[in-house]
Amino acid sequence: MSNLKISCIIVDDEPMARNLVESYVAKTPYLVLKQTCASAIDAMEFLQSEAVDLLFLDIQMPDLSGIEFSKMLPKHTRVIFTTAFDQYALEGFKVEALDYLLKPFDYAEFLAAANKARTWFELIKGKEQSTASSSASPDKEFLFVKSEYKQLRIKLTDVLYFEGLKDYIKIWLKDNPKPILTLMSLKSLEEELQESQFMRVHRSFIVSLKNIETIERNQIVINNQRITISEQYKPKFLEFVNNNSLQN
């Protein structure tokens, strides 16, 4: 079930109408009431200090109508009109209202309109998350490490695994029988690596996930080197294996 919460305000010049909608909002778990307003002017003043997702907005009000006010709202602030006059339905459609409740309406009608709003905001939230994910920074391709008074450029796709030795790390590379030795803790290195590329499987080892050749019981085999998977890191590693396994 979605944990989405929708912040809202009620705008209506009739006290009884405001109280009724307020009682309906209180019965709807995903709606969070921020304010009730007796006019569009009051609502405009409130929205200058706090943004909300949704307005339950009357149309016929003094000074500024709900239709006029709706045209001034931010793009992602949506409206459900509440009115006693059905002739405004077309205008409500033109300003892209989520729904149009004709007074007097009961809770079932109110809830149906509120559910339309929830569906819309869930869709928007999903698109935003997808966009954020697709625009996330790409995996690192290399690291510079200090070794023997030089800064060496290490291509991460060439790394088989990192081996921790107290204050030092051995970096084991493809086609290189001798490791590169650098002064660094394994914990500090782990914070610099992408989880999609590397995983710590032992207090002394971080392995390249792309270069794992075989998994035998509690050991990973990389380039004929056997690395034990310790109990502390086993659950996360098994999750990685399960997510990348063909299901029988």
Secondary structure, DSSP 8 states (H G I E B T S, - for coil): -----EEEEEE-S-HHHHHHHHHHHHT-TTEEEEEEESSHHHHHHHHTT---SEEEEESS-SSS-HHHHHTTS-TT-EEEEEES-GGGHHHHHHTT-SEEEESS--HHHHHHHHHHHHHHHHHHHHHHHHHHHHTS-----EEEEEETTEEEEEEGGGEEEEEEETTEEEEEETT-SS-EEEE--HHHHHHHS-TTTEEEEETTEEEEGGG--EEETTEEEETTEEEE--TTTHHHHHHHHHHTS---
